[in-house]
Amino acid sequence: MPPADEIDAPPAIRSRLHKLGLERREDLVLHLPLRYEDETRVTVIAEAPLGVPLQIEALVGDVAISMAPRRQLLVTVSDASDPADAGAGVDQKSLLRLRFLSFYGSQQRAFENARQNRLRLRIFGEIRDGFLGLEMVHPRYRILSTLNALSSATSDEALPQSLTPVYPTTAGLAQGALRKLIARALREVDLSELLEAHWCAAHRLPALAAALGLLHSPPPELAATLQSRSHPAWRRIKFDELLAQQLSLRRAYLARRRKGAPLLLAAGRLAGGLLAALPFALTGAQQRVAREISGDLEQPFPMQRLLQGDVGCGKTIVAAVAICQTVEAGYQAAFMAPTEILAEQHFLKLRAWLEPLGVEVLCLSGRLGAGNRRALRQQVATSAQLVVGTHALIQEGLDFARLGLVIIDEQHRFGVVQRLDLRRKGGNPHQLMMSATPIPRTLAMSYYADLDVSLIDEIPAGRSPVRTRLFSDARREEVTAAVRGVVAAGRQAYWVCPLIEESAKLQLQAALDTYAALVGELAGLRIGLVHGRLAGAEKAAVMAAFVAGEIDLLVATTVIEVGVDVANASLMVIEHAERFGLAQLHQLRGRVGRGAHDSVCVLLYQQPLSATARARLKIIFEHSDGFEIARQDLRLRGPGEFIGSRQSGLPLLRYADLEVDADLVEMAQEMAAQLLRDDPQRAARHLRRWLGNREELLKA
């Protein structure tokens, strides 16, 4: 027997509902309209505005098939009050042509029958001014059974009293069928109130049942307010959705604190030795964050901390201090980076810092030969204290002896399954996730509520600000002249090739073409090329030559987006900057300005610019603060795109807008804490209503 809350529908319909994520009757009730259509009134053709969805009632005057320019069905209608006037001699302002580019013979016969029997049509669509007069293309229509529905309508043909909802749907699931399923679910589902009535009243939120009833079947006068989602009914739905998210994240947070984890207690000998050997002192922000992480590592439950900070703020040295505590406590650390170049950069930096202290540092990447891979696996399973690598760290056959700390750099670029796989290597190790893509406050409150967050909000001394310049492609010669000037002054430059999302092969060709062009334009300069298709050893050799100052200009794809740290590089040129996202542009700009020299980032763009590209370039030109750029990016793209949530496993927000509904996020956080403390059963009921059995979507 099927579960009581399962949708009662044929298997084919249930299969289509499944594609929409609709498994239970509760899911149907919470499947809300995208928009509404007003079928509550009829507009006279002569008074109908163009380009606006509206409804008319009319008589058929002529039915014909035209073969030019292609086969199509043309139906001429008129809303003349006297059926006898539906033919010739009617005022052209009262005539409308219905155009069907795809049709069946049965449709033509039905229109002919309506004409002969003087039956009226009820037609919904947008009127436009066509070549031969007013027309509707493929309107929705219904043939009424009475002569004149306007004056003598039967109950079945009476105009509806509420707006018609238009729902998100999928192929093979008609709006009419979906409306019937939702209407039935609204009658059957228990929508008893889970929030205190006085609290809802104080915050001007209607009861849930009333809000859902209104949103599924609203009166016509609310059309504008509901479309903008500013009505109190929408705010109630948004709040409940945010509350479900906050409850699930908070429960995950509390559940992790009940798990056992290694106690990484250390006297601080290794960390003290590291800090004493550094040619610089940690900033106040770095010291504060290092203390927060150290305190977490001494707890008997696994740390889940997100370390965020702008480009160049010094996250890696803070991670190194945590590694020292882990190793001194007798455990291993794993450091995972998203690309081989970044893993290699971290390996070289960490080895230079830690090997003089007696820490064994290994690098595992996909380019290791079979023999070296076997030897490294043996070391990881026995003695290795720090292993740096790419996703190769989570491959089959790699087992850690005593994994105590997992560090994931640029964590948003790894999927939830990859992060889980690495953590399972050692049971319940502490986990530190690092991101140079700052997260706006409302996004952090909403999507990262199950993590502790540390912020490095101070840039180390000696870093120079980076000036951003915009150049159209027509001024390319000025840019190449600037490259010559920088190299003549003894410094180095980057030239980033166009981003081509749809094809790695085309992107490689763009890099090769750009390299060849610059070799010709900048004769005499030492120019290197690095891209994702190079073998690992070749990439490492080119990067080493650039770090050593043996290459003046490095032509590269976005493989240098993160991690590359060359203090002598003071010019960054990004070609076709309009193709890049804000986070990428900010990351690439952060590759320069790492020394005391004045640094410049040139955004070379090609006209014409789309509105979105123009907005991105304006934002990156006007702002250098990563958090403000991130906030603007969130506004442009929305949270799903911003954090890559399709890979992260986070429950997506369907209705709440984090920019508009920041106050609701705070209210939901407070209410989630209160419910979990005072009434966990009510919290569980709210979660079942909104997530069903999908709470496992929470990120690891």
C-alpha positions as CSV (number, residue, x, y, z in Angstrom):
1,M,0.0,0.0,0.0
2,P,1.5,3.4,-0.9
3,P,2.4,5.9,1.9
4,A,-0.4,8.1,3.1
5,D,1.2,11.3,1.8
6,E,2.1,9.9,-1.7
7,I,0.5,11.7,-4.6
8,D,-2.5,9.7,-6.0
9,A,-1.8,9.8,-9.7
10,P,-1.0,7.4,-12.6
11,P,2.6,6.2,-12.8
12,A,3.3,8.4,-15.9
13,I,2.1,11.5,-14.1
14,R,4.1,10.6,-11.0
15,S,7.2,10.2,-13.1
16,R,6.8,13.7,-14.5
17,L,6.1,15.1,-11.0
18,H,9.3,13.4,-9.9
19,K,11.2,15.5,-12.4
20,L,9.9,18.6,-10.6
21,G,10.9,17.2,-7.2
22,L,7.2,16.6,-6.3
23,E,6.9,13.3,-4.4
24,R,4.4,14.0,-1.7
25,R,1.1,15.9,-1.5
26,E,2.9,18.4,0.8
27,D,5.3,19.1,-2.1
28,L,2.4,19.9,-4.3
29,V,1.0,22.4,-1.8
30,L,4.4,24.1,-1.6
31,H,4.8,24.2,-5.4
32,L,3.8,27.8,-6.0
33,P,3.0,29.8,-9.1
34,L,5.6,31.4,-11.3
35,R,3.1,34.0,-12.3
36,Y,-0.7,34.6,-12.8
37,E,-3.0,35.2,-15.7
38,D,-6.1,37.2,-15.4
39,E,-9.1,35.3,-16.9
40,T,-11.6,37.0,-14.6
41,R,-12.6,39.6,-17.2
42,V,-13.1,40.0,-20.9
43,T,-11.6,42.8,-22.9
44,V,-13.2,44.3,-26.0
45,I,-10.9,43.9,-29.0
46,A,-11.1,47.5,-30.0
47,E,-9.9,48.6,-26.5
48,A,-7.3,45.9,-26.0
49,P,-3.7,47.1,-25.4
50,L,-0.9,45.4,-27.5
51,G,1.6,43.0,-25.9
52,V,-0.3,42.4,-22.7
53,P,-1.8,39.0,-21.8
54,L,-5.6,39.4,-21.8
55,Q,-8.8,37.5,-22.5
56,I,-11.5,38.2,-25.2
57,E,-14.7,36.5,-26.2
58,A,-15.4,36.4,-29.9
59,L,-17.4,34.8,-32.8
60,V,-15.6,33.1,-35.7
61,G,-16.0,34.9,-39.0
62,D,-13.7,33.0,-41.3
63,V,-11.5,29.9,-41.2
64,A,-8.8,29.4,-43.8
65,I,-5.5,27.6,-44.4
66,S,-2.8,29.8,-45.9
67,M,0.2,28.3,-47.7
68,A,2.4,31.5,-47.7
69,P,4.9,31.9,-46.4
70,R,4.3,28.5,-44.8
71,R,1.3,26.3,-44.1
72,Q,-0.8,27.9,-41.3
73,L,-4.4,28.0,-40.0
74,L,-5.9,31.5,-39.9
75,V,-9.1,32.1,-37.9
76,T,-10.7,35.6,-38.1
77,V,-12.9,36.5,-35.1
78,S,-14.9,39.4,-34.0
79,D,-16.4,40.5,-30.7
80,A,-19.5,42.0,-32.3
81,S,-22.5,41.7,-30.0
82,D,-24.7,40.4,-32.8
83,P,-23.6,37.0,-34.1
84,A,-24.9,38.0,-37.6
85,D,-22.2,40.7,-37.6
86,A,-19.3,38.3,-37.3
87,G,-18.8,38.2,-41.1
88,A,-18.1,40.9,-43.6
89,G,-18.7,44.6,-42.9
90,V,-17.5,44.5,-39.3
91,D,-15.4,47.4,-38.2
92,Q,-11.7,46.4,-38.6
93,K,-11.0,47.5,-35.0
94,S,-13.3,44.7,-33.8
95,L,-11.5,42.1,-35.9
96,L,-8.7,39.8,-34.7
97,R,-6.8,37.1,-36.6
98,L,-5.7,33.9,-34.7
99,R,-2.6,32.4,-36.3
100,F,-1.7,28.7,-35.8
101,L,1.6,27.7,-37.3
102,S,1.2,24.2,-36.0
103,F,-2.3,22.6,-36.0
104,Y,-4.4,19.5,-36.5
105,G,-7.2,18.9,-38.9
106,S,-9.6,18.5,-35.9
107,Q,-8.8,22.1,-34.9
108,Q,-9.8,23.4,-38.2
109,R,-13.1,21.4,-38.1
110,A,-13.8,22.6,-34.6
111,F,-13.5,26.2,-35.7
112,E,-15.7,25.6,-38.7
113,N,-18.3,24.1,-36.4
114,A,-18.2,27.1,-34.1
115,R,-18.6,29.4,-37.1
116,Q,-21.6,27.5,-38.4
117,N,-23.3,27.2,-35.0
118,R,-22.4,30.7,-34.0
119,L,-20.6,29.5,-30.8
120,R,-18.3,32.0,-29.0
121,L,-14.7,31.4,-28.3
122,R,-13.0,32.4,-25.1
123,I,-9.4,33.3,-26.1
124,F,-6.4,34.2,-24.0
125,G,-3.1,35.6,-25.3
126,E,-1.2,38.7,-26.4
127,I,-2.5,40.9,-29.3
128,R,0.2,42.2,-31.6
129,D,0.1,44.4,-34.7
130,G,0.7,41.9,-37.6
131,F,1.3,42.5,-41.3
132,L,-2.4,42.2,-42.0
133,G,-3.8,43.8,-38.8
134,L,-4.3,42.7,-35.2
135,E,-3.4,39.1,-34.5
136,M,-2.7,36.5,-31.7
137,V,-0.2,33.7,-32.5
138,H,-1.1,30.3,-30.9
139,P,-3.4,31.7,-28.2
140,R,-5.1,29.5,-25.7
141,Y,-8.8,29.1,-26.4
142,R,-12.0,27.3,-25.5
143,I,-15.2,26.9,-27.5
144,L,-18.2,27.8,-25.3
145,S,-21.4,25.8,-25.5
146,T,-23.8,28.8,-25.5
147,L,-24.5,31.4,-28.2
148,N,-23.6,34.3,-26.1
149,A,-21.6,33.6,-23.0
150,L,-21.4,37.2,-22.0
151,S,-25.1,37.5,-21.5
152,S,-26.4,33.9,-20.8
153,A,-23.4,32.0,-19.5
154,T,-24.0,28.6,-17.9
155,S,-22.3,27.9,-14.5
156,D,-19.5,26.0,-16.3
157,E,-18.7,29.0,-18.5
158,A,-18.9,31.7,-15.9
159,L,-15.7,33.7,-15.6
160,P,-13.4,32.6,-12.8
161,Q,-13.4,34.8,-9.6
162,S,-9.6,34.4,-9.0
163,L,-6.4,34.7,-11.0
164,T,-5.2,31.6,-12.9
165,P,-1.9,30.3,-11.5
166,V,0.9,29.3,-13.9
167,Y,3.2,26.7,-12.3
168,P,6.7,25.5,-13.1
169,T,6.1,22.3,-15.0
170,T,7.8,19.8,-17.3
171,A,7.1,18.2,-20.7
172,G,4.0,16.1,-20.7
173,L,2.4,17.7,-17.6
174,A,-0.2,20.2,-18.6
175,Q,-1.0,23.2,-16.5
176,G,-4.6,22.1,-16.2
177,A,-3.6,18.7,-14.8
178,L,-1.2,20.2,-12.4
179,R,-3.8,22.7,-11.1
180,K,-6.2,19.9,-10.4
181,L,-3.6,18.0,-8.4
182,I,-2.6,21.0,-6.4
183,A,-6.2,22.0,-5.7
184,R,-6.9,18.5,-4.4
185,A,-3.8,18.5,-2.3
186,L,-4.8,21.8,-0.7
187,R,-8.0,20.2,0.4
188,E,-6.3,17.0,1.8
189,V,-3.0,18.1,3.4
190,D,-2.8,19.0,7.1
191,L,-1.7,22.6,7.1
192,S,-2.1,23.1,10.9
193,E,-0.1,26.1,12.2
194,L,3.3,25.4,13.7
195,L,4.1,29.0,14.7
196,E,2.6,30.9,17.6
197,A,-0.3,33.1,16.5
198,H,0.8,36.0,18.6
199,W,4.3,35.8,17.1
200,C,3.0,35.8,13.5
201,A,0.7,38.7,14.3
202,A,3.6,40.7,15.8
203,H,5.7,40.1,12.6
204,R,2.7,40.7,10.3
205,L,2.8,37.2,8.9
206,P,-0.5,35.4,8.0
207,A,-1.3,31.8,8.9
208,L,0.3,29.3,6.6
209,A,-3.0,27.8,5.4
210,A,-4.3,31.3,4.6
211,A,-1.1,32.3,2.8
212,L,-1.1,29.2,0.6
213,G,-4.7,29.5,-0.2
214,L,-4.2,33.1,-1.3
215,L,-1.1,32.3,-3.4
216,H,-2.7,29.4,-5.2
217,S,-6.0,31.2,-5.9
218,P,-5.7,35.0,-5.5
219,P,-8.3,37.7,-6.2
220,P,-7.5,39.8,-9.3
221,E,-6.8,43.0,-7.4
222,L,-3.7,41.5,-5.9
223,A,-2.0,40.7,-9.3
224,A,0.7,43.4,-9.1
225,T,1.5,42.8,-5.4
226,L,1.8,39.0,-5.8
227,Q,3.9,39.3,-8.9
228,S,6.5,41.4,-7.0
229,R,6.4,38.8,-4.2
230,S,6.0,41.6,-1.6
231,H,2.6,40.5,-0.3
232,P,2.5,39.2,3.4
233,A,1.5,35.8,2.0
234,W,4.8,35.6,0.1
235,R,6.7,36.7,3.2
236,R,5.2,33.9,5.2
237,I,6.2,31.3,2.6
238,K,9.8,32.8,2.4
239,F,10.1,32.8,6.2
240,D,8.9,29.1,6.5
241,E,11.4,28.1,3.7
242,L,14.3,29.9,5.5
243,L,13.2,28.4,8.8
244,A,13.4,24.9,7.3
245,Q,16.9,25.6,6.0
246,Q,18.1,27.1,9.3
247,L,16.7,24.2,11.3
248,S,18.3,21.6,9.1
249,L,21.7,23.4,9.1
250,R,21.6,23.9,12.8
251,R,20.7,20.3,13.5
252,A,23.6,19.2,11.3
253,Y,25.9,21.5,13.3
254,L,24.7,20.1,16.6
255,A,25.0,16.5,15.3
256,R,28.6,17.1,14.3
257,R,29.4,18.3,17.8
258,R,28.2,14.9,19.2
259,K,30.8,13.0,17.1
260,G,34.2,12.0,18.4
261,A,37.3,13.6,16.9
262,P,41.1,13.5,17.7
263,L,42.1,15.9,20.5
264,L,45.1,17.7,18.9
265,L,46.8,18.9,22.1
266,A,50.3,20.4,21.6
267,A,52.7,22.6,23.5
268,G,53.2,24.9,20.5
269,R,56.9,23.9,19.9
270,L,56.4,23.4,16.1
271,A,54.2,26.5,15.6
272,G,56.6,28.6,17.6
273,G,59.5,27.5,15.5
274,L,57.6,28.2,12.3
275,L,56.7,31.8,13.4
276,A,60.2,32.5,14.6
277,A,61.7,31.5,11.2
278,L,59.3,33.6,9.2
279,P,60.7,36.9,7.7
280,F,57.4,38.6,8.6
281,A,55.1,38.8,11.6
282,L,51.5,37.6,11.5
283,T,48.9,40.4,11.4
284,G,46.5,40.8,14.2
285,A,43.7,39.2,12.2
286,Q,45.9,36.2,11.4
287,Q,46.8,35.7,15.1
288,R,43.1,35.9,16.1
289,V,42.0,33.4,13.5
290,A,44.9,31.0,14.4
291,R,43.8,31.1,18.0
292,E,40.2,30.3,17.0
293,I,41.4,27.3,14.9
294,S,43.7,26.1,17.7
295,G,40.9,26.1,20.2
296,D,38.7,24.0,17.8
297,L,41.5,21.4,17.4
298,E,41.6,20.9,21.1
299,Q,37.9,19.9,21.3
300,P,36.7,16.3,21.3
301,F,34.3,17.0,18.3
302,P,35.3,17.7,14.7
303,M,36.1,21.2,13.7
304,Q,34.0,22.5,10.8
305,R,35.4,25.9,10.2
306,L,35.4,28.1,7.1
307,L,38.4,30.4,6.9
308,Q,37.7,33.2,4.5
309,G,39.6,36.3,3.5
310,D,40.3,38.4,0.5
311,V,43.0,37.6,-2.0
312,G,46.4,37.9,-0.5
313,C,45.4,38.1,3.1
314,G,47.6,35.2,4.2
315,K,45.3,32.2,4.8
316,T,48.0,29.7,3.9
317,I,50.3,30.6,6.8
318,V,47.4,30.3,9.2
319,A,46.7,26.8,7.8
320,A,50.4,26.0,8.3
321,V,50.1,26.9,12.0
322,A,47.2,24.5,12.3
323,I,49.3,21.8,10.6
324,C,52.0,22.3,13.1
325,Q,49.6,21.7,16.0
326,T,48.3,18.6,14.3
327,V,51.7,17.1,13.6
328,E,53.0,17.9,17.1
329,A,49.9,16.1,18.5
330,G,51.0,13.0,16.6
331,Y,48.5,13.1,13.7
332,Q,48.6,13.6,9.9
333,A,47.2,16.5,7.9
334,A,45.9,16.5,4.3
335,F,45.8,19.7,2.2
336,M,43.6,19.5,-0.9
337,A,43.7,22.1,-3.7
338,P,41.5,22.2,-6.9
339,T,44.3,22.3,-9.5
340,E,47.7,20.8,-9.9
341,I,49.3,24.3,-10.2
342,L,47.8,25.4,-7.0
343,A,48.7,22.1,-5.2
344,E,52.3,22.5,-6.4
345,Q,52.4,26.1,-5.2
346,H,51.1,25.1,-1.8
347,F,53.5,22.1,-1.6
348,L,56.6,24.3,-2.4
349,K,55.5,27.0,0.1
350,L,54.6,24.5,2.9
351,R,57.7,22.4,2.4
352,A,60.0,25.5,2.6
353,W,58.3,26.5,5.9
354,L,57.9,23.0,7.5
355,E,60.7,20.7,6.4
356,P,63.4,22.7,8.3
357,L,61.3,21.9,11.4
358,G,61.5,18.2,10.7
359,V,58.0,17.8,9.2
360,E,57.7,15.3,6.3
361,V,55.8,17.0,3.4
362,L,54.7,15.0,0.4
363,C,52.9,16.0,-2.8
364,L,50.4,13.7,-4.5
365,S,49.1,14.6,-7.9
366,G,47.6,12.8,-10.9
367,R,50.9,13.0,-12.8
368,L,52.9,10.7,-10.5
369,G,54.2,7.5,-12.1
370,A,52.9,4.1,-10.9
371,G,56.1,3.3,-8.9
372,N,56.2,6.7,-7.2
373,R,52.5,6.5,-6.5
374,R,52.9,3.1,-4.7
375,A,55.8,4.4,-2.6
376,L,53.9,7.6,-1.7
377,R,50.9,5.5,-0.7
378,Q,53.1,3.5,1.6
379,Q,54.4,6.6,3.3
380,V,50.9,8.0,3.7
381,A,49.8,4.8,5.4
382,T,52.8,4.9,7.8
383,S,54.9,8.0,8.4
384,A,53.9,11.0,6.2
385,Q,52.9,14.0,8.3
386,L,51.5,16.3,5.6
387,V,50.2,15.3,2.2
388,V,49.4,18.0,-0.3
389,G,47.5,17.2,-3.5
390,T,44.5,17.6,-5.8
391,H,41.4,15.3,-5.8
392,A,44.0,12.4,-6.1
393,L,44.0,12.5,-2.3
394,I,40.6,10.9,-2.3
395,Q,41.4,8.2,-4.8
396,E,40.9,4.5,-4.1
397,G,43.8,2.8,-2.3
398,L,45.1,5.8,-0.4
399,D,44.8,5.3,3.4
400,F,46.0,7.6,6.1
401,A,47.6,6.2,9.3
402,R,46.2,8.9,11.7
403,L,44.4,11.6,9.8
404,G,43.7,14.5,12.2
405,L,43.1,17.6,10.0
406,V,41.8,18.1,6.5
407,I,42.4,21.5,4.8
408,I,40.4,22.2,1.6
409,D,41.5,25.3,-0.3
410,E,39.0,27.0,-2.6
411,Q,36.4,24.7,-1.0
412,H,33.5,25.9,-3.2
413,R,35.3,24.2,-6.2
414,F,34.8,20.8,-4.7
415,G,31.6,18.9,-4.7
416,V,30.0,17.5,-1.5
417,V,30.9,13.9,-2.4
418,Q,34.6,14.8,-2.8
419,R,34.7,16.5,0.5
420,L,32.9,13.6,2.2
421,D,35.3,11.1,0.7
422,L,38.4,12.9,2.0
423,R,36.9,13.2,5.5
424,R,36.0,9.5,5.6
425,K,39.6,8.6,5.0
426,G,40.3,9.2,8.6
427,G,37.0,8.7,10.4
428,N,36.2,12.2,11.8
429,P,39.1,14.5,11.3
430,H,38.9,18.2,11.9
431,Q,38.1,20.1,8.7
432,L,39.3,23.6,7.7
433,M,37.8,25.0,4.5
434,M,39.4,28.1,3.0
435,S,38.0,30.5,0.5
436,A,39.3,33.6,-1.1
437,T,35.8,34.3,-2.5
438,P,34.3,36.3,0.4
439,I,30.8,35.4,1.3
440,P,28.2,38.2,1.9
441,R,26.7,38.2,5.3
442,T,23.2,37.1,4.4
443,L,24.6,34.3,2.3
444,A,26.8,33.1,5.1
445,M,23.9,33.3,7.6
446,S,21.7,31.3,5.2
447,Y,24.0,28.7,3.6
448,Y,26.8,28.3,6.1
449,A,24.9,28.4,9.3
450,D,26.2,24.9,10.2
451,L,29.9,26.1,10.1
452,D,32.0,28.2,12.3
453,V,33.4,31.1,10.2
454,S,36.7,32.9,10.7
455,L,37.6,36.0,8.8
456,I,41.0,37.5,8.0
457,D,40.0,41.1,7.4
458,E,43.5,42.6,7.3
459,I,46.0,42.6,4.5
460,P,49.7,42.1,5.4
461,A,52.0,45.1,5.3
462,G,54.1,45.6,2.2
463,R,51.3,44.9,-0.3
464,S,50.6,47.6,-2.8
465,P,47.0,48.5,-3.9
466,V,46.2,47.4,-7.5
467,R,44.8,50.0,-9.9
468,T,42.3,48.7,-12.4
469,R,42.2,50.1,-16.0
470,L,39.6,49.4,-18.7
471,F,40.7,49.3,-22.3
472,S,38.7,48.4,-25.4
473,D,40.3,45.9,-27.8
474,A,40.9,48.8,-30.2
475,R,43.6,50.1,-27.8
476,R,45.5,46.8,-27.7
477,E,48.8,48.5,-28.9
478,E,48.7,50.7,-25.8
479,V,48.5,47.6,-23.6
480,T,51.4,45.8,-25.3
481,A,53.4,49.1,-24.9
482,A,52.6,49.0,-21.2
483,V,54.0,45.4,-21.0
484,R,57.2,46.6,-22.6
485,G,57.5,49.4,-20.1
486,V,57.0,47.1,-17.1
487,V,59.6,44.6,-18.3
488,A,62.0,47.5,-19.1
489,A,61.7,48.5,-15.4
490,G,62.7,45.1,-14.3
491,R,59.3,43.6,-13.4
492,Q,57.1,40.9,-14.9
493,A,53.6,40.6,-16.2
494,Y,50.7,38.2,-16.8
495,W,48.5,38.0,-19.9
496,V,45.4,35.9,-19.3
497,C,43.8,34.4,-22.4
498,P,40.1,34.6,-23.3
499,L,37.8,32.3,-21.4
500,I,35.8,29.9,-23.7
501,E,33.4,28.0,-21.5
502,E,31.9,25.7,-24.1
503,S,35.1,24.0,-25.3
504,A,38.4,23.2,-23.7
505,K,39.8,22.6,-27.2
506,L,38.8,26.1,-28.3
507,Q,40.2,27.6,-25.1
508,L,43.5,25.9,-25.7
509,Q,43.6,27.2,-29.3
510,A,42.9,30.7,-28.0
511,A,45.8,30.4,-25.6
512,L,48.1,29.2,-28.5
513,D,46.9,32.0,-30.8
514,T,47.4,34.7,-28.1
515,Y,50.9,33.4,-27.3
516,A,51.9,33.4,-31.0
517,A,50.5,36.9,-31.5
518,L,52.3,38.3,-28.4
519,V,55.6,36.6,-29.4
520,G,55.3,38.6,-32.7
521,E,54.2,41.9,-31.1
522,L,56.7,41.8,-28.2
523,A,59.9,40.6,-29.9
524,G,62.8,40.5,-27.6
525,L,60.8,39.6,-24.4
526,R,61.1,36.2,-22.8
527,I,57.5,34.9,-23.0
528,G,56.2,31.7,-21.5
529,L,52.9,29.8,-21.9
530,V,51.0,27.7,-19.4
531,H,47.6,26.1,-19.8
532,G,45.6,23.2,-18.5
533,R,46.6,20.8,-21.3
534,L,50.3,21.0,-20.5
535,A,51.8,17.9,-18.8
536,G,52.3,18.5,-15.1
537,A,56.1,18.6,-15.3
538,E,56.0,21.2,-18.1
539,K,53.6,23.4,-16.2
540,A,55.8,23.2,-13.1
541,A,58.9,24.1,-15.2
542,V,57.2,27.1,-16.7
543,M,56.0,28.3,-13.3
544,A,59.4,27.8,-11.8
545,A,61.0,29.8,-14.5
546,F,58.5,32.7,-14.0
547,V,59.1,32.6,-10.2
548,A,62.9,32.7,-10.8
549,G,62.5,35.8,-13.1
550,E,63.6,33.9,-16.2
551,I,60.3,34.7,-18.0
552,D,59.2,38.4,-18.5
553,L,55.6,37.7,-19.6
554,L,53.6,34.7,-18.7
555,V,50.7,33.9,-21.1
556,A,48.2,31.7,-19.3
557,T,44.6,30.5,-19.1
558,T,42.8,30.6,-15.8
559,V,45.0,27.9,-14.3
560,I,46.8,30.8,-12.6
561,E,43.5,32.1,-11.0
562,V,44.5,31.1,-7.5
563,G,47.6,30.4,-5.5
564,V,50.3,31.9,-7.8
565,D,52.5,34.3,-5.7
566,V,55.2,36.2,-7.6
567,A,56.0,39.5,-5.8
568,N,57.9,40.9,-8.9
569,A,54.8,40.7,-11.1
570,S,53.1,44.1,-11.3
571,L,50.9,44.0,-14.4
572,M,48.0,41.7,-15.1
573,V,46.3,41.9,-18.5
574,I,43.0,40.0,-18.9
575,E,41.9,39.6,-22.5
576,H,38.2,39.5,-23.3
577,A,37.5,40.4,-19.6
578,E,33.8,40.6,-20.4
579,R,33.7,36.8,-20.6
580,F,34.8,36.4,-17.0
581,G,32.8,36.3,-13.8
582,L,33.4,38.8,-11.0
583,A,35.0,36.2,-8.7
584,Q,37.5,35.2,-11.4
585,L,38.3,38.8,-12.3
586,H,39.0,39.6,-8.6
587,Q,41.1,36.4,-8.1
588,L,43.1,37.1,-11.2
589,R,43.7,40.8,-10.2
590,G,45.0,39.4,-6.9
591,R,47.9,37.8,-8.6
592,V,49.6,41.2,-8.8
593,G,50.1,43.7,-6.0
594,R,52.0,41.1,-3.9
595,G,55.1,43.2,-3.6
596,A,56.0,46.9,-3.0
597,H,55.8,47.9,-6.6
598,D,52.8,49.9,-8.0
599,S,50.6,47.3,-9.7
600,V,48.0,47.6,-12.5
601,C,45.3,45.2,-13.8
602,V,44.2,45.9,-17.3
603,L,40.7,44.6,-18.4
604,L,40.8,44.4,-22.2
605,Y,37.3,44.1,-23.5
606,Q,35.6,43.8,-26.9
607,Q,32.5,45.7,-28.0
608,P,29.6,45.4,-28.0
609,L,29.1,44.6,-24.3
610,S,26.0,43.0,-22.9
611,A,24.2,44.7,-20.0
612,T,25.5,42.0,-17.6
613,A,29.1,42.2,-18.9
614,R,29.0,46.0,-18.6
615,A,27.7,45.7,-15.0
616,R,30.5,43.3,-14.1
617,L,33.2,45.5,-15.5
618,K,31.8,48.5,-13.8
619,I,31.8,46.7,-10.4
620,I,35.3,45.4,-10.7
621,F,36.6,48.8,-11.8
622,E,34.9,50.7,-9.0
623,H,35.6,48.2,-6.1
624,S,38.6,46.5,-4.7
625,D,37.0,45.2,-1.5
626,G,36.3,41.5,-2.0
627,F,33.2,41.5,0.2
628,E,31.5,44.4,-1.7
629,I,32.4,42.6,-5.0
630,A,30.9,39.4,-3.6
631,R,27.7,41.3,-2.5
632,Q,27.3,42.8,-6.0
633,D,28.0,39.4,-7.5
634,L,25.3,37.8,-5.4
635,R,22.9,40.5,-6.5
636,L,23.7,39.8,-10.2
637,R,23.8,36.0,-10.1
638,G,21.8,34.8,-7.2
639,P,22.9,32.4,-4.4
640,G,22.6,29.2,-6.5
641,E,25.1,30.4,-9.0
642,F,27.3,32.2,-6.5
643,I,28.2,29.3,-4.4
644,G,27.8,26.5,-7.0
645,S,25.1,24.9,-4.9
646,R,24.2,22.4,-7.6
647,Q,27.4,20.7,-6.7
648,S,27.7,21.6,-3.0
649,G,24.6,19.6,-2.0
650,L,22.9,22.5,-0.2
651,P,19.1,22.7,-0.2
652,L,18.3,25.5,-2.6
653,L,16.0,28.4,-1.8
654,R,13.1,28.5,-4.2
655,Y,11.3,31.6,-2.9
656,A,13.4,33.6,-0.6
657,D,15.7,36.3,-2.0
658,L,18.7,36.9,0.3
659,E,19.2,40.4,-0.9
660,V,15.6,41.4,-0.4
661,D,14.8,39.2,2.6
662,A,17.8,39.7,4.8
663,D,15.5,40.5,7.8
664,L,13.7,37.2,7.3
665,V,17.0,35.3,7.5
666,E,17.8,36.8,10.9
667,M,14.2,36.0,12.1
668,A,14.6,32.4,10.9
669,Q,17.9,32.0,12.6
670,E,16.4,33.1,15.9
671,M,13.3,31.0,15.5
672,A,15.3,27.9,14.6
673,A,17.4,28.2,17.8
674,Q,14.3,28.7,19.9
675,L,12.4,25.7,18.4
676,L,15.3,23.3,18.7
677,R,15.8,24.3,22.3
678,D,12.1,24.5,23.4
679,D,10.1,22.3,21.1
680,P,12.2,19.9,19.0
681,Q,9.1,18.0,17.9
682,R,7.6,21.1,16.3
683,A,10.9,21.7,14.6
684,A,10.9,18.2,13.2
685,R,7.3,18.6,11.9
686,H,8.3,21.8,10.1
687,L,11.3,20.1,8.6
688,R,9.2,17.2,7.3
689,R,6.7,19.6,5.8
690,W,9.4,21.4,3.8
691,L,12.1,18.8,3.2
692,G,10.5,15.5,3.6
693,N,13.3,12.9,3.5
694,R,15.6,15.3,1.6
695,E,17.4,16.6,4.7
696,E,20.4,14.6,3.6
697,L,21.0,17.3,0.9
698,L,22.9,19.2,3.6
699,K,26.5,19.7,2.7
700,A,29.2,17.8,4.5
